[in-house]
Amino acid sequence: MKMVEGGVCAAKGFQAAGAEAGVKYKDRKDMALVYSEVPCVCAGTFTTNVVKAAPVLWDRELVENAPFVQAIVVNSGIANACTGKEGLDCCKAEAKEAADRLQIPENSVLLGSTGVIGMQMPVDRLKTGIAELAGKKERSVKAADDAARAIMTTDTVDKQIAVSFEVGGKTVTMGGMCKGSGMIHPNMCTMLSFVTCDAAISKELLTKAVKESVADTFNMISVDGDTSTNDTFLFLANGMAGNPEIAEEGEAYETFKEALLFLNTTLAKKLVGDGEGATALVEVQVVGAESKEAAKQLAKSVICSSLTKAAIFGHDANWGRILCALGYSGAAFDPEKVELFFQSKSGRIQIYKNGSAADYSEEEATKILSDEEVTILADMHMGDATATAWGCDLSYEYVKINADYRS
Amino acid sequence: MKMVEGGVCAAKGFQAAGAEAGVKYKDRKDMALVYSEVPCVCAGTFTTNVVKAAPVLWDRELVENAPFVQAIVVNSGIANACTGKEGLDCCKAEAKEAADRLQIPENSVLLGSTGVIGMQMPVDRLKTGIAELAGKKERSVKAADDAARAIMTTDTVDKQIAVSFEVGGKTVTMGGMCKGSGMIHPNMCTMLSFVTCDAAISKELLTKAVKESVADTFNMISVDGDTSTNDTFLFLANGMAGNPEIAEEGEAYETFKEALLFLNTTLAKKLVGDGEGATALVEVQVVGAESKEAAKQLAKSVICSSLTKAAIFGHDANWGRILCALGYSGAAFDPEKVELFFQSKSGRIQIYKNGSAADYSEEEATKILSDEEVTILADMHMGDATATAWGCDLSYEYVKINADYRS
């Protein structure tokens, strides 16, 4: 497997574009198109929030029932959530406009929206944007960059990755982009994440691979504990790599899954590393847990603890908060057996063992906690299960961004 | 029922004191004593965190098995949590010192600690503090004030309340104090809360009343979603009011429960109103829910949403975040049926109905959200169940306090 350029345009036959539609933001790109020259097999996962945005309802229907898909139209600025019938009508209008412009069926157009909840969408501006996107689309690094930037809200950087690998003697390429910075506590999915791939793969196996991979990546991150109404992960595979179709489990499927896990892990970490106001990417590794479920509960409890996050922002080795968060996770363990470590590129120290503080240097701990990527390692000594979760610290800036997000 | 002065000293036969022991803080009172002239019946609830502080383990044993209790010794500064055997030995030393000084049995001395997790306790300073407390204890408003201030950590004000009411022709008085400002997300209990009462009541009924009341008050508040290792609620009843013992359910028990509910609600609201960095007390009222459990889930989900809390700090009527938090609560409902209102002393407005925004004035909404007490009312239209939860907004100050709490 090797890294390649081009994000969602890296895989054969995929084009992209970004446009300034003025949905809500001014003077920046706020609409993106991802388009495949040929029909695609598709898999997706969506928010578990009871309140689902209109484009989530639209996409879920297509992912389940459409014979194929060929395009994704995304806007930032307004989420098209809590918009009632008007919101669903807007989805129809967008899909119709895209279908006309791209000469593809309406039910092959997937949609995504991110931004303020509750505001109605400016349908005319969206249509004008779609016309522009259809005219500009191309397969280039610049087009992928434009699309990745257009879907940003409070994100400070665009988030892309692409890799290539061999399947049955053919080079397969897989590339993705995602956005998300606040309201990040995905459950079945992240905010918005789109992956394109030129592999030939059956819908059944693609769906299986996507579900498993999302559970260990996007569902293991948290910025603020708020599960969005718009979480969407979509994977489009168009078969243009020419590989023998991956239609059963085996070596080719494992290779595909490994690439997908790497890609999703990378995107998920980019996402929380750019969490609203974040100054550090925090990784929580739980080992020695009683079961996989317990390991996940423990890792997520620490990554979601506001007090732990604030301590890391302050570079303060306040490990009691970590033990406290493990304690209220719902997983059983013996506090006397747990061992805790801090780790970064600056080193690794043990901070807790045998029921109380280990003998460590506060200075060394502060040095480790001042790095941009910090790992908290918890060995529960209860079994063999492991899990990793990712998040970020909690800073003044998070509050500032969210105290007045709408203006 | 009427309000009276004197906090934990309001009920007959209860004395208190505060002392400067220098446990961790300098130049302020950091130890408190609550003492009854006669033996008390006791009930308590404690943290559900797997990691329990040493004084929690100590108290739980006494509440279950001791024939009676007569004193509570509390310190702030260090939590005596994650301190292993040394922490438990410290509890024994404290109880022994208090027993000697107060001439009561060791197993009638309850303990409470709050502050930094993981640091060992300075046993000698605690003993000196206990000697001072025993010498100073008295039944006065000043003594209750001293005790209430001594247990504060990041609290900005002390939190006390007392009421009196009639039982069987006798005046019964009930008074309490509590502390807590961060790491507040009680589960079975709040940080530290101590209530004294001169009623005669059986242990069985007292335990029942305490459990039910805590479930609807302290367990319905959240400052930051972190359930502490030290949460403790203790209720001491010494019978000195001379009322016929409340030994079965009936009018006297109902009167007692009503007073307890009022007292616990008041203390719980004081607690979150003084949440770390809080500028507003937020109340979430859920009505029309399918079940009591669903109502509680919905109310707690909104009160815990970082994004909702940050929006209230910014006086921003970003109601989409409220609907989003209802949506990920785990309770089922129809987003089209929900109605949302904002309410404060400045007025009341409907902000959401029929699946999208109601026609309200942003100016009026901002005015309501600028008040010090703000109510979010959600009518789910699913049934008859109701629940109320309390919390506070999320400010820069919260992050500041917690980024460097230990220094």
Interface residues (C-beta under 8 A of the other chain):
Chain A: T48 N49 V50 V51 K52 A79 A81 C82 T83 G84 K85 E86 G87 V116 I117 G118 M119 Q120 G182 M183 H185 N187 D224 G225 D226 T227 S228 T229 C304 S305 S306 L307 A310 A311 F313 G314 D316 N318 W319 G320 R321 L323 C324 A325 L326 G327 Y328 S329 A331 A332 F333 P335 E336 Y352 N354 G355 S356 A357 L394 S395 Y396 Y398 V399 K400 N402 A403 D404 Y405 R406 S407
Chain B: T48 N49 V50 V51 K52 A79 A81 C82 T83 G84 K85 E86 G87 V116 I117 G118 M119 Q120 G182 M183 H185 N187 D224 G225 D226 T227 S228 T229 C304 S305 S306 L307 A310 A311 F313 G314 D316 N318 W319 G320 R321 L323 C324 A325 L326 G327 Y328 S329 A331 A332 F333 P335 E336 Y352 N354 G355 S356 A357 L394 S395 Y396 Y398 V399 K400 I401 N402 A403 D404 Y405 R406 S407
